[in-house]
């Protein structure tokens, strides 16, 4: 038997998914786990599920750590609107501020992909959860309006990838 212990307050979103997708037992028994914790018990026969459960828990936490010019910053991935690059300078934009990030855009794309971010151009990665409107633009490009009113353009070479990520492919494509 293996136990995973997690904070009770952030567990509610996970509980229904765990019971549907995994063969495990969820407990709040004070003999098994501390008072403010939740235990997830997995039998030795299902030990391969532990990695999947931990990955699900990490995604649910939605926290990413990025290197800035002043050190490291820990952010909720859902607070980020988009990232853009100007040559070697990468900027991360939230609804409240912009910060310079020291990691290259291709690494950020890989880190943020599980949280609903998609590349829309050579210099932009956008949080799909922050898109309010998608409009067709000139030359087969798309115009995105974000929830804060910012407009970004999906370049032609990234339109198909963007549509695939959103699941909005045309029948003839």
Secondary structure, DSSP 8 states (H G I E B T S, - for coil): -EEEEEESTTTHHHHHHHHHHS--EEE--TTTS-TTEEEEEE-GGGTTHHHHHHHHHHHHH-EEEEEETTEEEEEEGGGEEEEEEETTEEEEEESS-EEEE-S-HHHHHHHHGGGTEEEEETTEEEEGGGEEEEEE-GGG-EEEEETTS-EEEE-HHHHHHHHHHHT---TT-
